[in-house]
Amino acid sequence: MTRQSRSLESFLALVDAALAVVAYLAAWALRSGPLSGALEATPGGPWTYAFLALAAIPLMFVLDAHFGVHASPARKTPRQVVGELVRSHAAGALVLAALVFLFQQKSMSRVVFALFVALLFAGSAASRLAARALVLKFSRRARRRVVLAGRPDRAKAVADVARRHPEIGVDVVGFVPGRSDEDPPDGQDGLPRLGPPGALGPAVRSSGATDVLLCAPLWDLDAFEAEAKEAEAAGARVHAALSFERDFLVRALVDDFHAVPAVPFRAEPPRRLALAVKRAVDVAGSISLLFLLSPLLLLIGTFVKLTSRGPVLHHQIRCGKDGREFVLLKFRSMVKGAEKQAALVRHLNRMEAPAFKAPDDPRVTPFGRLLRKFSLDELPQLANVFRGDMSLVGPRPPLPEEVANYLPWQRKRLRMKPGLTGLWQVSGRNRIDSFEDWVTLDLYYIDNWSPSLDLLILTRTVPVVLLGRGGL
């Protein structure tokens, strides 16, 4: 189960708890309001029925887990989602009725009870169907590109799972055989060949894969050690796809490729809680800063418009986590059409390839130079942080053409979400001309990341920005 799946299930459980409270209040309000004219007066006040919500919340959690309701709704058809809820809520209604009888809640209205059960079911069904639709929409936007390696029969089984379940967000881009004697001639299994046996690293680089799945028995994995390390150096996460019968003992360690148990080839320490805290800080921090800095943002935007021709914001395609592209926002600091003049100023580059940094770039406007000196041109990226494309702290997001020229070890900097500020910025980025040193700082941050390191970088960012030491 992935971190995203666990988060979704926890969120839906919290939604169910909130729905139980809302359903009980709505049931009592309907009974004592619109329905009161046709029925006798409601016995008791609203607190009489608080028993329903208080008992339903833990009961619903247990029954939903028993009937499989908690599992990600994106993997099910709408009929399966509703069917599981019908069974769970029917059992819950029977248990609640038994509890009402057992504790002799004689003052409880049967109409309120029925309305509560119906409203709770309707709310739970609506929330899960909505979650299913959102997850499917998201999975189409953020898909994993997977290279399969190893035995063709197992690889074909994995590819079939990916084709049958597009909602898991996995695109199989090709296959690299483990041994030539096992490979069917001419790819008769329908899997496109990305290279000969042993060419896993080049296959990852040429295909832009984000993940590698080793489709081989556990006892054959040693043969893939060198290839797996090369694929990881090329920027892909490497997993071992296990068999369905013999390897059941490792299911507690699996990553989620739907029905395919997959163990990370190189496990990292679990940091789910810390990463959740990081995301919460990103959301709260970006919202707060956008609100507090809104007068400054408006003022800068006005000056950009008044001092040069062109739009206020510059939109640029950058690469985020795992190389996924997104639109980065900046205040425009160059003349209109500056990107078309890139070839004319390439000789001014002071940074090693593939990065570009030219302090004397003639395309930069006078006001843009001021913005860059104090890093004010990057403030609109708070919107990218809020959207989840970036984090407050992390490696800087590279251009796609830079990523295309990365060496294998440099692709590791794509392992973490890019940041508005980072170790490179607070270490004197205007004095670092070596791209290798830049990447080394990013990799140090990734390998040693912790919330306390983020806090230290954020703290050091303030004087760097105020003193104008972070700009080009």
BELTA-V46439 format. One record per residue. RES is the residue in three letters. PHI is phi in whole degrees, -180 to 180 (999 if undefined). PSI is psi in degrees with one decimal (NA if undefined). Layout:
RES;PHI;PSI / RES;PHI;PSI
//
This chain:
MET;999;131.0 / THR;-79;163.7 / ARG;-60;-38.1 / GLN;-64;-39.6 / SER;-65;-43.6 / ARG;-64;-40.5 / SER;-64;-41.3 / LEU;-64;-43.4 / GLU;-65;-40.7 / SER;-64;-40.9 / PHE;-64;-43.1 / LEU;-67;-32.8 / ALA;-65;-39.9 / LEU;-67;-38.0 / VAL;-61;-41.8 / ASP;-61;-40.9 / ALA;-63;-42.5 / ALA;-66;-37.8 / LEU;-65;-34.3 / ALA;-62;-42.0 / VAL;-67;-45.9 / VAL;-64;-41.4 / ALA;-64;-40.1 / TYR;-69;-39.5 / LEU;-66;-41.7 / ALA;-67;-38.5 / ALA;-63;-45.1 / TRP;-67;-39.1 / ALA;-65;-40.0 / LEU;-66;-41.2 / ARG;-68;-38.2 / SER;-90;-9.1 / GLY;-108;-98.2 / PRO;-58;-32.1 / LEU;-92;-5.5 / SER;-67;-28.2 / GLY;-70;-32.3 / ALA;-92;-12.7 / LEU;-123;169.8 / GLU;-69;164.5 / ALA;-57;143.8 / THR;-71;121.3 / PRO;-72;128.5 / GLY;82;164.3 / GLY;-94;-173.9 / PRO;-62;-30.8 / TRP;-70;-16.0 / THR;-62;-30.8 / TYR;-101;4.0 / ALA;-60;-24.9 / PHE;-55;-36.8 / LEU;-61;-52.1 / ALA;-66;-42.7 / LEU;-64;-35.9 / ALA;-82;-32.3 / ALA;-72;-33.0 / ILE;-62;-56.8 / PRO;-68;-34.7 / LEU;-63;-43.7 / MET;-65;-38.3 / PHE;-62;-44.8 / VAL;-67;-46.8 / LEU;-68;-38.4 / ASP;-63;-39.9 / ALA;-65;-39.9 / HIS;-65;-41.2 / PHE;-90;4.7 / GLY;81;13.6 / VAL;-67;-30.9 / HIS;-69;-22.9 / ALA;-62;149.7 / SER;-51;124.0 / PRO;-66;-18.1 / ALA;-67;-21.6 / ARG;-87;1.5 / LYS;-120;158.5 / THR;-78;159.5 / PRO;-55;-35.8 / ARG;-64;-40.7 / GLN;-66;-40.5 / VAL;-60;-49.3 / VAL;-68;-39.5 / GLY;-62;-43.5 / GLU;-64;-39.1 / LEU;-67;-38.1 / VAL;-60;-47.1 / ARG;-64;-43.9 / SER;-66;-45.6 / HIS;-75;-29.5 / ALA;-65;-44.3 / ALA;-64;-40.0 / GLY;-63;-40.1 / ALA;-63;-39.9 / LEU;-65;-42.9 / VAL;-65;-42.3 / LEU;-63;-41.6 / ALA;-62;-39.8 / ALA;-65;-39.3 / LEU;-67;-38.6 / VAL;-61;-43.7 / PHE;-68;-42.0 / LEU;-64;-42.2 / PHE;-92;8.7 / GLN;54;52.7 / GLN;-84;68.2 / LYS;-69;-23.7 / SER;-82;-2.9 / MET;-79;129.4 / SER;-75;132.8 / ARG;-67;-29.1 / VAL;-67;-43.1 / VAL;-62;-41.7 / PHE;-61;-47.3 / ALA;-66;-42.0 / LEU;-63;-40.2 / PHE;-60;-48.5 / VAL;-62;-44.0 / ALA;-66;-44.8 / LEU;-67;-38.5 / LEU;-65;-41.4 / PHE;-64;-46.2 / ALA;-61;-43.0 / GLY;-66;-42.5 / SER;-65;-42.1 / ALA;-64;-43.9 / ALA;-63;-42.3 / SER;-66;-39.8 / ARG;-74;-36.7 / LEU;-68;-37.1 / ALA;-67;-41.9 / ALA;-63;-39.9 / ARG;-60;-45.5 / ALA;-64;-40.9 / LEU;-68;-41.0 / VAL;-65;-41.5 / LEU;-63;-39.4 / LYS;-66;-42.3 / PHE;-67;-40.5 / SER;-64;-26.5 / ARG;-74;-24.4 / ARG;-88;-35.8 / ALA;-120;76.0 / ARG;-99;150.5 / ARG;-92;131.5 / ARG;-95;116.8 / VAL;-116;131.3 / VAL;-101;129.9 / LEU;-97;143.7 / ALA;-143;146.7 / GLY;121;-131.4 / ARG;-84;130.2 / PRO;-61;-36.3 / ASP;-65;-42.3 / ARG;-70;-39.0 / ALA;-63;-40.2 / LYS;-64;-38.4 / ALA;-62;-41.2 / VAL;-66;-43.5 / ALA;-63;-37.0 / ASP;-64;-39.6 / VAL;-62;-44.1 / ALA;-63;-37.5 / ARG;-71;-37.8 / ARG;-73;-24.1 / HIS;-127;73.6 / PRO;-63;-18.0 / GLU;-68;-17.3 / ILE;-80;-5.4 / GLY;74;33.8 / VAL;-116;123.9 / ASP;-112;116.1 / VAL;-80;114.9 / VAL;-94;-14.1 / GLY;165;-176.2 / PHE;-138;140.8 / VAL;-122;117.9 / PRO;-68;150.9 / GLY;-78;-45.1 / ARG;-137;143.2 / SER;-66;-28.9 / ASP;-73;-14.5 / GLU;-97;-8.7 / ASP;-86;122.2 / PRO;-63;146.6 / PRO;-66;140.0 / ASP;61;23.9 / GLY;59;47.6 / GLN;-65;-13.0 / ASP;-82;-0.6 / GLY;85;5.7 / LEU;-98;124.7 / PRO;-65;131.1 / ARG;-83;130.5 / LEU;-102;-2.9 / GLY;164;173.5 / PRO;-77;172.7 / PRO;-55;136.4 / GLY;90;-2.9 / ALA;-101;37.6 / LEU;-68;-43.0 / GLY;-60;-52.0 / PRO;-60;-33.4 / ALA;-66;-39.6 / VAL;-65;-43.9 / ARG;-67;-40.8 / SER;-73;-28.5 / SER;-96;-12.0 / GLY;67;31.4 / ALA;-68;146.1 / THR;-98;-20.6 / ASP;-142;152.0 / VAL;-124;134.5 / LEU;-117;114.3 / LEU;-84;111.3 / CYS;-98;78.7 / ALA;-150;155.9 / PRO;-62;157.0 / LEU;-57;-37.2 / TRP;-73;-9.8 / ASP;-101;-2.0 / LEU;-68;-27.4 / ASP;-58;-31.4 / ALA;-68;-16.7 / PHE;-100;4.3 / GLU;-58;-49.8 / ALA;-65;-42.4 / GLU;-65;-40.2 / ALA;-64;-39.6 / LYS;-66;-37.5 / GLU;-68;-39.9 / ALA;-66;-38.8 / GLU;-66;-39.3 / ALA;-64;-26.3 / ALA;-80;-1.3 / GLY;104;5.6 / ALA;-99;147.6 / ARG;-83;133.5 / VAL;-110;131.3 / HIS;-129;158.9 / ALA;-111;119.4 / ALA;-82;124.0 / LEU;-97;162.8 / SER;-73;165.5 / PHE;-86;-20.1 / GLU;-105;-53.7 / ARG;-79;-25.6 / ASP;-103;29.5 / PHE;-66;-20.3 / LEU;-68;-20.0 / VAL;-100;11.7 / ARG;-63;-25.0 / ALA;-69;-15.4 / LEU;-105;6.3 / VAL;-75;151.2 / ASP;-94;167.6 / ASP;-102;106.1 / PHE;-118;48.5 / HIS;63;-115.1 / ALA;-85;0.6 / VAL;-102;112.2 / PRO;-64;130.6 / ALA;-141;120.4 / VAL;-98;130.8 / PRO;-58;131.9 / PHE;-66;-35.1 / ARG;-129;95.4 / ALA;-71;145.0 / GLU;-111;154.9 / PRO;-59;137.8 / PRO;-64;126.5 / ARG;-132;32.5 / ARG;-62;-47.0 / LEU;-64;-43.5 / ALA;-64;-40.0 / LEU;-69;-34.1 / ALA;-66;-39.4 / VAL;-64;-40.7 / LYS;-60;-44.0 / ARG;-67;-39.8 / ALA;-63;-40.6 / VAL;-65;-39.0 / ASP;-60;-47.3 / VAL;-65;-50.2 / ALA;-64;-42.0 / GLY;-68;-42.0 / SER;-68;-41.0 / ILE;-63;-46.7 / SER;-63;-44.9 / LEU;-70;-37.9 / LEU;-62;-38.0 / PHE;-71;-48.4 / LEU;-68;-34.7 / LEU;-95;4.7 / SER;-56;-40.7 / PRO;-62;-40.1 / LEU;-67;-41.4 / LEU;-62;-41.7 / LEU;-65;-41.2 / LEU;-65;-44.8 / ILE;-63;-44.2 / GLY;-60;-38.8 / THR;-65;-44.3 / PHE;-67;-37.3 / VAL;-59;-43.0 / LYS;-69;-37.4 / LEU;-79;-26.8 / THR;-95;-11.7 / SER;-161;157.5 / ARG;-78;147.3 / GLY;122;175.6 / PRO;-70;160.5 / VAL;-72;-44.6 / LEU;-101;143.1 / HIS;-106;125.2 / HIS;-102;128.1 / GLN;-140;136.5 / ILE;-77;126.1 / ARG;-129;166.3 / CYS;-102;129.2 / GLY;-103;-148.7 / LYS;-60;134.7 / ASP;62;18.9 / GLY;81;7.1 / ARG;-71;133.5 / GLU;-83;146.3 / PHE;-149;168.1 / VAL;-95;113.6 / LEU;-89;139.8 / LEU;-106;137.2 / LYS;-146;154.4 / PHE;-69;134.7 / ARG;-65;123.3 / SER;-116;0.2 / MET;-118;169.4 / VAL;-68;159.6 / LYS;-63;134.5 / GLY;79;21.6 / ALA;-64;-33.6 / GLU;-65;-28.4 / LYS;-72;-15.3 / GLN;-101;11.9 / ALA;-59;-39.6 / ALA;-64;-27.4 / LEU;-75;-19.4 / VAL;-116;9.1 / ARG;-62;-28.4 / HIS;-69;-13.7 / LEU;-86;-3.0 / ASN;-60;128.7 / ARG;-107;-2.1 / MET;-106;146.4 / GLU;-63;147.8 / ALA;-62;148.3 / PRO;-93;3.0 / ALA;-79;164.0 / PHE;-133;130.1 / LYS;-150;119.2 / ALA;-131;97.9 / PRO;-59;-29.7 / ASP;-103;30.2 / ASP;-62;117.3 / PRO;-70;-11.3 / ARG;-76;-17.0 / VAL;-76;131.0 / THR;-76;160.1 / PRO;-57;-44.6 / PHE;-70;-35.0 / GLY;-63;-34.5 / ARG;-65;-37.5 / LEU;-66;-43.0 / LEU;-60;-43.0 / ARG;-68;-36.5 / LYS;-59;-39.8 / PHE;-105;15.0 / SER;58;23.6 / LEU;-75;-20.6 / ASP;-67;-16.8 / GLU;-94;-2.4 / LEU;-59;-36.8 / PRO;-59;-16.4 / GLN;-69;-8.0 / LEU;-59;-31.5 / ALA;-67;-37.2 / ASN;-64;-36.7 / VAL;-65;-44.6 / PHE;-62;-39.6 / ARG;-72;-18.2 / GLY;98;1.4 / ASP;-71;-31.5 / MET;-133;172.6 / SER;-121;166.0 / LEU;-64;-36.3 / VAL;-127;135.6 / GLY;165;179.9 / PRO;-64;153.7 / ARG;-72;142.5 / PRO;-74;123.2 / PRO;-84;167.1 / LEU;-79;150.6 / PRO;-57;-38.1 / GLU;-69;-27.2 / GLU;-70;-44.3 / VAL;-62;-36.8 / ALA;-62;-24.0 / ASN;-104;9.5 / TYR;-65;144.9 / LEU;-75;159.9 / PRO;-52;-45.3 / TRP;-70;-23.5 / GLN;-75;-22.1 / ARG;-67;-15.3 / LYS;-64;-20.9 / ARG;-71;-9.6 / LEU;-87;2.9 / ARG;-72;-19.0 / MET;-125;153.3 / LYS;-61;133.4 / PRO;-66;159.0 / GLY;-125;160.2 / LEU;-70;-35.5 / THR;-134;168.3 / GLY;-169;-174.4 / LEU;-65;-35.0 / TRP;-64;-43.4 / GLN;-64;-41.9 / VAL;-86;-1.7 / SER;-101;13.7 / GLY;89;60.1 / ARG;-62;-27.2 / ASN;-76;-5.1 / ARG;-111;-3.2 / ILE;-100;111.2 / ASP;-105;-7.5 / SER;-93;119.2 / PHE;-63;-32.9 / GLU;-64;-41.2 / ASP;-65;-38.3 / TRP;-61;-49.9 / VAL;-66;-37.2 / THR;-60;-41.4 / LEU;-63;-41.7 / ASP;-63;-43.2 / LEU;-68;-34.7 / TYR;-62;-41.6 / TYR;-62;-45.2 / ILE;-64;-44.2 / ASP;-70;-26.2 / ASN;-115;18.2 / TRP;-62;142.4 / SER;-161;159.3 / PRO;-57;-35.1 / SER;-67;-34.5 / LEU;-67;-40.1 / ASP;-59;-44.2 / LEU;-62;-41.1 / LEU;-63;-43.2 / ILE;-67;-42.2 / LEU;-61;-40.2 / THR;-65;-40.7 / ARG;-76;-19.4 / THR;-68;-35.7 / VAL;-57;-56.1 / PRO;-66;-30.9 / VAL;-62;-43.4 / VAL;-70;-47.0 / LEU;-64;-33.1 / LEU;-92;0.6 / GLY;69;31.7 / ARG;-95;-4.1 / GLY;-98;-16.1 / GLY;-84;169.7 / LEU;-75;NA
//
